Amino acid sequence: MDNVSTAVILAVVLVAAAAFVRWRLLIQRRTLGSPADRATYETLHTASQAAPALRRGLDAESAALALPHVRTLLGAPTVGITDLHGPLAWEGPGEATDVSALISHALESGTTQASDHAIVAPLSVEERIVGSILVVSDEASAGLARATTEVARWMSSQLELAELSESRTALMEAELRALRAQISPHFIYNSLGAIASFIRTDPERARDLLLEFADFTRYSFREHGEFTTLAEELRSIERYLVLEKARFGDRLRVVTRVAPEVLSVTLPFLSIQPLVENAVRHGLEAKDGVGTVTVIALDAGAECHITIEDDGVGVDPDTVRDVLQGRTTSGSVGLANVDERMRTVYGRKYGIVVETAPGYGTKVTLRVPKFSPGSDTAP
């Protein structure tokens, strides 16, 4: 009996010990590990909260939004952010005028400046000074000066991203304006000619074609947004092909195959329509007999794969290479433009791929990421 009691007691002790160990493990999992781990997490979290405001550029509003988080990063009682003209945001006791000479010296020299109670580190974008961060403390230690300098470098990197984004947007807008200028007077002239040819023989069809033409031009020259959905782009292509079929008649066949799940994918505005126009204008116009344009959009996991193919006259691959490298336009409607905009938005590896040869038609392929930071606002 004593042996049984001892065994029971031993079993209870073992179970209790196991439960205690498991409890300790669970507690450890719920924490972020050591104090150093927790400090690292808190620093990164605070920095991530300041980043969105700084990526809007340096102005009074962005400085005010970022400053509380910057102050937390530095752990200083008074922190300010300035541009080249004066304070943009200020938190804590004291006045910026008390350290105006120190700020001016930091902006002029491009280096961190310190006094007994203040530290000023410059903010720069591509080696151009744009402002400063100011810290006022009872003791401006060497450690605080190093921390202020590093925070200023990090803030400068976020401001550079803001300028890069602004430059990218301006570039895309310029390229889009250039593309609209190319939407070809040739096509507009031919479309209006085709509509006019039906006015007497088939007034109802002429009216329908005129409405298609109005919708097509309204979409192509709209002023809002550099991005669109695949569904909207395909609707514009459908209108374009209706107008071209009115001109070509039975000589033009159109085949489309689109996966429904990719219709909502966001992509640069007018990134497919110019390729379809190229297929018709350069691939099929010079071909005898019936020509086919095929438009395919398929789901490919994290990407949407889009193909525009024609069975027309084709072109020398060296000519296409020259077009994409900007050495010649060769009458192409926006081929290099679409390629450059895709690379600008999604990265260099997302340029268009062209397969062609004289007498064998042309196939153009685009890969569009389904989820991209560049397309949510819009590499």
Secondary structure, 3 states (H helix, E strand, C coil): CHHHHHHHHHHHHHHHHHHHHHHHHHHHHHCCCCHHHHHHHHHHHHHHHHHHHHCCCCCHHHHHHHHHHHHHHHCCCEEEEEECCCEEEEECCCCHHHHHHHHHHHHHHCCCEECCCEEEEEEEECCEEEEEEEEECCCCCHHHHHHHHHHHHHHHHHHHHHHHHHHHHHHHHHHHHHHHHHCCHHHHHHHHHHHHHHCCCCHHHHHHHHHHHHHHHHHHCCCCCCEEEHHHHHHHHHHHHHHHHHHHHHHEEEEEEECHHHCCCEEECCCCHHHHHHHHHHHHCCCCCCEEEEEEEEEECCEEEEEEEECCCCCCHHHHHHHHCCCCCCCCCCHHHHHHHHHHHHCHHHCCEEEECCCCCEEEEEEEECCCHHHHCCC
